[in-house]
Amino acid sequence: MSQTYLRRHCFITVPQDPFTLAAATLRFNLDPEGFLPDSVLIEVLENTGLWEHFCQSSKLNHSKSSEIEALLDHPMSSLPPLSAGQQQLLSLSRALAHKRAATAHGYSDLQTQLSVADRRPILLLDEATSALDPETEAVMQDVIEKEFTQKGYTVIIVAHRIGGMLKYFRDDIDAVVWMTEGRIERVVHTQAAVRLALKDDRGGGSNLCSTDLP
């Protein structure tokens, strides 16, 4: 199996440093392959709270659906600027679009449908919340919980702080892995053990890898 196939079909990633293509449209930044209809792109932006930001900040007739949907075809450079937190929410919106695109194609054969459903891509967040304020981080964690974890996706979160994730932690289902210099130091499977480990932790540059397994 090629690395290209793995990246394309087996993982949905949200990196630490969000990126946008300023000259490209909002639509392209969300769905570069053009699989998804306007309604789905609007929905993923609504899930992260960005659609309201774009609509309220743009001089559009919000009563006309054609004008609202046309917003998707504006280049990013012509749209209201996004804060650092909002740029990360756009990355999460792109991840939601990726997830929807993966299931956008219909299959007439039931066995094929079941096979595709069993191969859900893994959501990988690499320090995606490290620079976020608590409010934006809470929005991201809530969306991840509702749109991925609760729907059976495996979620891997690489982070230095995991306080905002503990409210969603499921004992003996989820796990937190401490790593230093690429080596596993310890693994815990209960929220109480995580809190105790965090209390005892003295820093030292360890990364935390939180995994949500379906």
Residue frames relative to the residue before (quaternion, step in Angstrom):
aa qw qx qy qz dx dy dz
M 1.0000 0.0000 0.0000 0.0000 0.00 0.00 0.00
S 0.3915 -0.7547 0.4774 0.2219 3.59 -0.68 1.06
Q 0.6074 -0.5529 0.4247 0.3808 3.56 -1.24 0.46
T 0.6035 0.5580 -0.3546 0.4456 3.58 1.08 -0.69
Y 0.6561 0.4999 -0.3096 0.4731 3.58 0.95 -0.86
L 0.6394 0.5341 -0.3241 0.4482 3.58 0.95 -0.88
R 0.6834 0.4838 -0.2900 0.4635 3.57 0.87 -0.97
R 0.7135 0.4897 -0.2577 0.4297 3.55 0.93 -0.91
H 0.8276 0.2712 -0.0901 0.4831 3.56 0.89 -0.97
C 0.7441 0.4383 -0.2267 0.4502 3.61 1.09 -0.54
F 0.7860 0.2350 -0.1324 0.5562 3.60 1.20 -0.35
I 0.1300 -0.6969 0.6938 0.1264 3.49 -1.33 0.57
T 0.1056 -0.8465 0.5216 0.0169 3.60 -0.52 1.12
V 0.1003 -0.7283 0.6736 0.0761 3.51 -1.27 0.68
P 0.2187 -0.8322 0.4966 0.1140 3.62 -0.21 1.24
Q 0.6688 -0.4895 0.3766 0.4139 3.54 -1.33 0.18
D 0.7707 0.2780 -0.1455 0.5546 3.58 0.94 -0.89
P 0.2874 -0.7778 0.5314 0.1734 3.60 -0.36 1.19
F 0.1177 -0.7947 0.5920 0.0646 3.56 -1.14 0.54
T 0.0501 -0.7567 0.6500 0.0488 3.53 -1.27 0.55
L 0.3572 -0.6792 0.5917 0.2470 3.53 -1.27 0.47
A 0.3555 -0.7986 0.4452 0.1942 3.55 -0.16 1.33
A 0.7068 0.4606 -0.2694 0.4645 3.59 1.00 -0.76
A 0.6298 0.5303 -0.3322 0.4602 3.58 1.25 -0.34
T 0.5910 -0.5893 0.4204 0.3560 3.55 -1.24 0.42
L 0.6485 -0.4793 0.4132 0.4230 3.51 -1.33 0.25
R 0.6148 0.5589 -0.3345 0.4447 3.57 1.02 -0.82
F 0.6865 0.4803 -0.2860 0.4651 3.60 0.84 -0.99
N 0.6468 0.5291 -0.3230 0.4442 3.59 1.00 -0.77
L 0.6928 0.4401 -0.2711 0.5028 3.58 1.18 -0.50
D 0.8173 0.0754 0.0518 0.5689 3.55 0.91 -1.01
P 0.1198 -0.8596 0.4912 0.0742 3.61 0.48 1.17
E 0.6926 0.4641 -0.2922 0.4686 3.60 1.10 -0.50
G 0.4335 -0.7561 0.4173 0.2574 3.58 1.29 0.03
F 0.3124 0.7803 -0.4906 0.2298 3.58 1.08 0.67
L 0.7779 0.4408 -0.1750 0.4124 3.55 0.94 -0.96
P 0.4673 -0.6655 0.5016 0.2953 3.60 -1.08 0.68
D 0.7102 -0.4616 0.3217 0.4232 3.55 -1.30 0.36
S 0.6462 0.5605 -0.3319 0.3976 3.58 0.89 -0.93
V 0.6684 0.4877 -0.3031 0.4727 3.59 1.01 -0.77
L 0.6455 0.5132 -0.3260 0.4623 3.60 0.96 -0.80
I 0.6347 0.5085 -0.3254 0.4824 3.58 1.02 -0.78
E 0.6419 0.5434 -0.3196 0.4365 3.57 0.99 -0.85
V 0.6815 0.4739 -0.3119 0.4623 3.62 0.87 -0.86
L 0.6374 0.5044 -0.3298 0.4801 3.59 1.09 -0.63
E 0.6196 0.5254 -0.3400 0.4737 3.59 1.09 -0.65
N 0.6300 0.5557 -0.3332 0.4282 3.58 1.01 -0.78
T 0.7495 0.3585 -0.2060 0.5169 3.60 1.06 -0.67
G 0.5463 -0.6573 0.3752 0.3588 3.60 1.27 0.07
L 0.5220 0.6719 -0.4010 0.3394 3.60 1.24 0.07
W 0.5758 0.5995 -0.3960 0.3903 3.60 1.07 -0.56
E 0.6394 0.5161 -0.3213 0.4708 3.57 0.98 -0.81
H 0.6207 0.5452 -0.3378 0.4510 3.58 1.02 -0.78
F 0.6940 0.4676 -0.2828 0.4687 3.58 0.82 -0.94
C 0.6773 0.4990 -0.3019 0.4485 3.59 0.92 -0.85
Q 0.6925 0.4783 -0.2843 0.4592 3.58 0.87 -0.91
S 0.7209 0.4492 -0.2435 0.4683 3.56 1.08 -0.67
S 0.6753 0.4785 -0.2891 0.4811 3.58 1.27 -0.17
K 0.4448 -0.6879 0.5101 0.2621 3.56 -1.12 0.71
L 0.2961 0.7471 -0.5292 0.2723 3.53 0.35 1.31
N 0.4646 -0.6073 0.5540 0.3293 3.52 -1.31 0.36
H 0.2511 -0.8313 0.4781 0.1314 3.55 -0.07 1.30
S 0.5891 0.5686 -0.3772 0.4329 3.60 1.23 -0.08
K 0.6770 0.4531 -0.2836 0.5059 3.60 1.26 -0.26
S 0.3889 -0.7529 0.4831 0.2203 3.54 -0.47 1.22
S 0.6115 0.5648 -0.3598 0.4214 3.59 1.05 -0.69
E 0.6731 0.4793 -0.3008 0.4761 3.58 0.99 -0.79
I 0.6331 0.5279 -0.3374 0.4547 3.56 1.00 -0.77
E 0.6917 0.4675 -0.2839 0.4716 3.58 0.88 -0.92
A 0.5920 0.5782 -0.3656 0.4262 3.59 1.15 -0.57
L 0.5092 0.6504 -0.4120 0.3846 3.55 1.25 -0.41
L 0.6015 0.5841 -0.3502 0.4176 3.57 1.09 -0.65
D 0.7164 0.4416 -0.2479 0.4799 3.57 1.15 -0.55
H 0.4554 0.6405 -0.4734 0.3979 3.58 1.25 0.32
P 0.4713 -0.6383 0.5092 0.3335 3.63 -1.00 0.66
M 0.6162 -0.5781 0.3858 0.3705 3.57 -1.06 0.69
S 0.6313 0.5621 -0.3340 0.4172 3.58 1.05 -0.74
S 0.6973 0.4528 -0.2752 0.4827 3.60 1.17 -0.46
L 0.6036 0.5637 -0.3499 0.4422 3.58 1.27 -0.14
P 0.6546 -0.4947 0.3734 0.4329 3.59 -1.20 0.36
P 0.5227 -0.6575 0.4341 0.3256 3.60 -0.91 0.85
L 0.3465 -0.7248 0.5637 0.1920 3.52 -1.23 0.60
S 0.4577 -0.6415 0.5362 0.3024 3.54 -1.10 0.70
A 0.6995 -0.4460 0.3286 0.4514 3.58 -1.28 0.16
G 0.6636 0.5028 -0.3016 0.4646 3.56 0.98 -0.84
Q 0.6621 0.4994 -0.3039 0.4688 3.57 0.99 -0.81
Q 0.6014 0.5420 -0.3628 0.4615 3.59 1.10 -0.59
Q 0.6574 0.4879 -0.3167 0.4790 3.58 1.03 -0.72
L 0.6143 0.5267 -0.3400 0.4792 3.57 1.13 -0.63
L 0.6053 0.5320 -0.3541 0.4745 3.59 1.14 -0.59
S 0.6177 0.5291 -0.3396 0.4723 3.59 1.06 -0.71
L 0.6546 0.4940 -0.3093 0.4815 3.57 1.04 -0.78
S 0.6022 0.5414 -0.3475 0.4728 3.59 1.10 -0.69
R 0.6359 0.5195 -0.3198 0.4728 3.58 1.03 -0.80
A 0.6327 0.5239 -0.3273 0.4670 3.58 1.05 -0.76
L 0.6374 0.5147 -0.3200 0.4758 3.58 1.03 -0.78
A 0.6428 0.5120 -0.3177 0.4730 3.57 1.02 -0.81
H 0.6147 0.5426 -0.3358 0.4637 3.58 1.04 -0.80
K 0.6543 0.5130 -0.3102 0.4610 3.56 0.94 -0.90
R 0.6767 0.4863 -0.2946 0.4677 3.57 0.92 -0.89
A 0.6390 0.5298 -0.3298 0.4497 3.59 1.02 -0.78
A 0.6228 0.5644 -0.3373 0.4241 3.57 1.08 -0.74
T 0.7599 0.3073 -0.1785 0.5443 3.58 1.19 -0.52
A 0.4193 0.7496 -0.4349 0.2705 3.58 1.27 0.23
H 0.6825 0.4858 -0.2899 0.4627 3.57 1.11 -0.58
G 0.3901 -0.7445 0.5002 0.2080 3.53 -0.79 1.00
Y 0.1434 -0.7651 0.6222 0.0837 3.55 -1.19 0.61
S 0.3611 -0.7599 0.4996 0.2062 3.59 -0.68 1.04
D 0.6762 0.4859 -0.2880 0.4730 3.57 1.12 -0.63
L 0.4615 -0.7122 0.4552 0.2696 3.61 -0.66 1.10
Q 0.6428 0.5315 -0.3328 0.4401 3.59 0.93 -0.84
T 0.6386 0.5130 -0.3229 0.4741 3.58 1.04 -0.76
Q 0.6220 0.5404 -0.3377 0.4551 3.58 1.00 -0.81
L 0.6805 0.4832 -0.2932 0.4664 3.58 0.88 -0.95
S 0.6345 0.5378 -0.3252 0.4499 3.58 1.02 -0.80
V 0.6606 0.4973 -0.3020 0.4744 3.58 0.95 -0.89
A 0.6449 0.5358 -0.3203 0.4410 3.58 0.97 -0.85
D 0.6724 0.4999 -0.2938 0.4601 3.59 1.11 -0.70
R 0.7027 0.4271 -0.2625 0.5048 3.60 1.23 -0.22
R 0.0979 0.8067 -0.5715 0.1143 3.54 0.79 1.01
P 0.4622 -0.6718 0.4896 0.3088 3.62 -0.91 0.80
I 0.4800 -0.6475 0.5152 0.2914 3.55 -1.23 0.54
L 0.3141 -0.7199 0.5846 0.2032 3.58 -0.98 0.86
L 0.0543 -0.8013 0.5955 -0.0205 3.58 -0.72 1.14
L 0.0552 -0.7842 0.6180 -0.0042 3.56 -0.71 1.14
D 0.1320 -0.8112 0.5691 0.0249 3.57 -0.52 1.22
E 0.8023 -0.2344 0.1014 0.5395 3.58 -0.12 1.34
A 0.2373 0.8330 -0.4765 0.1510 3.58 1.13 0.60
T 0.7459 0.3742 -0.2182 0.5060 3.60 1.17 -0.47
S 0.3822 0.7853 -0.4416 0.2054 3.60 1.27 0.00
A 0.7780 0.3226 -0.1711 0.5112 3.61 1.04 -0.72
L 0.5111 0.6773 -0.4022 0.3440 3.59 1.25 0.20
D 0.4776 -0.6124 0.5361 0.3309 3.53 -1.24 0.51
P 0.6852 -0.5163 0.3112 0.4087 3.62 -1.16 0.50
E 0.6447 0.5349 -0.3361 0.4304 3.61 0.97 -0.77
T 0.6873 0.4649 -0.2846 0.4801 3.59 0.89 -0.93
E 0.6197 0.5369 -0.3433 0.4580 3.58 1.04 -0.74
A 0.6396 0.5280 -0.3243 0.4549 3.59 1.01 -0.81
V 0.6216 0.5299 -0.3366 0.4687 3.59 1.05 -0.77
M 0.6663 0.5074 -0.3029 0.4548 3.58 0.89 -0.94
Q 0.6754 0.4958 -0.3054 0.4524 3.57 0.85 -0.95
D 0.6390 0.5295 -0.3263 0.4527 3.59 1.03 -0.78
V 0.6588 0.4984 -0.3062 0.4731 3.58 0.96 -0.88
I 0.6403 0.5253 -0.3230 0.4579 3.59 0.95 -0.87
E 0.6552 0.5199 -0.3074 0.4538 3.56 0.95 -0.90
K 0.7372 0.4391 -0.2408 0.4536 3.58 0.79 -1.03
E 0.7811 0.3876 -0.1865 0.4526 3.57 0.86 -0.96
F 0.7735 0.3007 -0.1809 0.5279 3.58 1.16 -0.40
T 0.7390 0.4334 -0.2647 0.4427 3.60 0.46 -1.18
Q 0.7183 0.4509 -0.2626 0.4601 3.58 0.78 -1.01
K 0.7023 0.4380 -0.2650 0.4947 3.59 1.23 -0.32
G 0.6720 -0.5809 0.2730 0.3695 3.53 1.21 0.56
Y 0.4821 0.6550 -0.4500 0.3689 3.60 1.21 0.28
T 0.4080 -0.6505 0.5750 0.2824 3.54 -1.20 0.59
V 0.1091 -0.7955 0.5958 0.0167 3.57 -0.87 1.03
I 0.0654 -0.7728 0.6309 0.0210 3.57 -0.86 1.00
I 0.0575 -0.8065 0.5881 -0.0205 3.56 -0.67 1.17
V 0.1575 -0.7623 0.6230 0.0774 3.57 -0.69 1.11
A 0.1825 0.7978 -0.5416 0.1919 3.59 -0.59 1.14
H 0.4129 -0.6722 0.5515 0.2710 3.53 -1.33 0.35
R 0.7693 0.1692 -0.1211 0.6040 3.59 1.23 -0.35
I 0.0992 -0.8305 0.5481 0.0039 3.53 -0.87 0.98
G 0.2764 0.8023 -0.4944 0.1885 3.58 1.23 0.29
G 0.6909 0.4957 -0.2798 0.4458 3.56 0.96 -0.88
M 0.6547 0.5259 -0.3144 0.4427 3.58 1.22 -0.32
L 0.5547 0.6784 -0.3880 0.2855 3.57 1.12 -0.60
K 0.5912 0.5864 -0.3782 0.4044 3.62 1.06 -0.59
Y 0.7152 0.4250 -0.2452 0.4977 3.58 1.20 -0.51
F 0.4675 0.7165 -0.4267 0.2932 3.59 1.28 -0.20
R 0.1797 -0.7817 0.5930 0.0707 3.57 -0.91 1.02
D 0.4318 -0.7265 0.4738 0.2476 3.56 -0.54 1.20
D 0.8624 0.1070 -0.1253 0.4787 3.53 -1.08 0.94
I 0.6304 0.4413 -0.3583 0.5286 3.58 1.26 0.38
D 0.7504 0.3027 -0.1612 0.5650 3.55 0.89 -1.02
A 0.1404 -0.7781 0.6060 0.0874 3.55 -1.28 0.30
V 0.1827 -0.7351 0.6375 0.1407 3.54 -1.26 0.54
V 0.1343 -0.7981 0.5869 0.0217 3.54 -0.82 1.09
W 0.2290 -0.7508 0.6042 0.1369 3.59 -0.82 1.01
M 0.0280 -0.8071 0.5894 -0.0190 3.56 -0.87 0.99
T 0.0343 -0.7683 0.6390 0.0151 3.55 -1.15 0.72
E 0.8444 -0.0390 -0.0216 0.5338 3.55 -0.79 1.09
G 0.7359 -0.4577 0.2268 0.4444 3.55 0.93 0.95
R 0.6623 0.4796 -0.3105 0.4847 3.59 1.26 0.08
I 0.4695 -0.6713 0.5010 0.2792 3.55 -1.08 0.80
E 0.2420 -0.7780 0.5666 0.1227 3.56 -0.85 1.03
R 0.7803 -0.1725 0.1409 0.5844 3.57 0.93 -0.90
V 0.1929 -0.7553 0.6186 0.0982 3.50 -1.31 0.49
V 0.0267 -0.7941 0.6073 0.0016 3.59 -0.90 0.92
H 0.2590 -0.8112 0.5191 0.0736 3.53 -1.11 0.81
T 0.7117 0.3704 -0.2736 0.5304 3.62 1.21 0.14
Q 0.5977 -0.5874 0.4036 0.3671 3.56 -1.13 0.62
A 0.6239 0.5413 -0.3441 0.4465 3.58 1.02 -0.75
A 0.6649 0.4954 -0.2989 0.4724 3.57 0.98 -0.84
V 0.6137 0.5380 -0.3468 0.4623 3.58 1.07 -0.71
R 0.6738 0.4959 -0.3006 0.4580 3.58 0.87 -0.95
L 0.6458 0.5088 -0.3187 0.4717 3.58 1.00 -0.78
A 0.6591 0.5064 -0.3069 0.4637 3.57 0.96 -0.86
L 0.6459 0.5101 -0.3197 0.4695 3.58 1.01 -0.79
K 0.6347 0.5318 -0.3227 0.4584 3.56 1.05 -0.75
D 0.7208 0.4401 -0.2391 0.4793 3.56 1.00 -0.85
D 0.5549 0.6460 -0.3871 0.3535 3.56 1.20 -0.52
R 0.2215 -0.7922 0.5595 0.1019 3.55 -0.94 0.91
G 0.6348 -0.5270 0.3463 0.4465 3.59 1.18 0.36
G 0.3421 0.7769 -0.5011 0.1683 3.51 -0.72 -1.07
G 0.6373 -0.5850 0.3248 0.3822 3.56 1.20 0.41
S 0.3859 0.7362 -0.4853 0.2712 3.59 1.21 0.25
N 0.3045 -0.7078 0.6052 0.1998 3.52 -1.18 0.66
L 0.2577 -0.7353 0.6047 0.1649 3.52 -1.17 0.65
C 0.1060 -0.7759 0.6203 0.0448 3.53 -0.94 0.92
S 0.0966 -0.8065 0.5831 0.0145 3.55 -0.36 1.26
T 0.0818 -0.8146 0.5739 0.0193 3.56 -0.75 1.01
D 0.1615 -0.7503 0.6357 0.0827 3.54 -1.02 0.91
L 0.0944 -0.8167 0.5690 0.0159 3.55 -0.44 1.21
P 0.4779 -0.6813 0.4657 0.3011 3.61 -0.91 0.87
